[in-house]
Amino acid sequence: RMQSQRCSRTDKGVHAVANVISALVEWSPELVDKWNAELPDKMHVHGMRRVRKGFNSKNQCDGRVYCFVFPAFLLQPQTDEQLAESRAV
């Protein structure tokens, strides 16, 4: 059994490329390799750090990085006709 806590959450339709969790585990040097052997191909543990007992990954993180991806055509100026079409919907 493992106690864990995530650093952040994502809204519906939003995906995280990477995330941080804190977990109470019995540490061993090969733990990261063991986890990675069990995880699906699209998931990977990049590393571990020991923290103090009261550490809270959600409240004590020092930053977040956001990257928004959208189609390039959204940056194109719209004609009056396109604007009228989009308002009619």
C-alpha positions in Angstrom: 0.0 0.0 0.0 1.3 3.5 -0.9 0.1 6.9 0.2 0.4 9.5 -2.6 -0.5 13.0 -3.5 -0.4 14.8 -6.9 1.1 18.2 -7.4 -1.6 19.5 -9.8 -4.8 18.6 -11.6 -6.0 18.9 -15.1 -9.4 20.0 -16.3 -11.5 17.8 -18.6 -9.9 17.7 -22.1 -6.6 19.1 -20.7 -3.6 16.7 -20.6 -0.4 16.9 -18.5 2.9 16.1 -20.2 4.6 15.7 -16.8 3.6 15.8 -13.2 5.0 15.6 -9.7 3.7 13.4 -7.0 4.7 12.8 -3.4 4.5 9.3 -2.1 5.3 7.5 1.2 7.3 4.5 0.0 10.0 2.1 1.2 12.9 3.4 -0.8 15.4 1.3 -2.6 18.0 2.2 -5.3 16.2 0.2 -8.0 12.7 1.5 -7.2 12.5 3.8 -10.3 13.5 1.0 -12.6 11.0 -1.4 -11.0 8.2 1.2 -11.4 9.1 1.9 -15.0 9.1 -1.8 -15.8 5.4 -2.0 -14.6 4.1 1.3 -16.1 2.5 1.5 -19.5 4.8 2.6 -22.4 3.4 6.2 -22.3 4.3 6.7 -18.6 7.7 7.1 -17.1 9.2 7.9 -13.7 12.1 10.3 -14.3 13.5 10.3 -10.8 12.9 10.5 -7.1 13.9 12.9 -4.4 13.7 12.5 -0.6 11.7 15.2 1.1 10.7 15.9 4.7 7.8 14.1 6.3 5.4 17.1 6.1 6.1 17.9 2.4 3.0 18.7 0.4 3.6 18.5 -3.4 0.5 20.5 -4.3 0.9 23.4 -1.9 4.7 23.6 -1.8 5.6 23.4 -5.5 7.5 26.5 -6.7 6.1 26.8 -10.2 4.2 25.4 -13.0 4.8 25.6 -16.8 1.9 25.8 -19.2 2.0 25.2 -22.9 -1.1 25.7 -25.0 -1.4 24.1 -28.4 -4.0 25.1 -31.0 -4.2 25.1 -34.8 -2.4 27.9 -36.6 -5.5 28.9 -38.6 -6.9 30.4 -35.3 -4.3 33.1 -35.6 -5.4 34.2 -39.1 -7.5 37.3 -39.3 -11.1 36.6 -40.2 -13.1 38.3 -43.0 -16.4 40.0 -42.3 -18.1 37.1 -43.9 -16.4 34.5 -41.7 -17.3 36.6 -38.6 -20.9 36.7 -39.6 -20.9 32.9 -40.2 -19.5 32.2 -36.7 -22.1 34.5 -35.1 -24.9 32.7 -36.9 -24.1 29.4 -35.2 
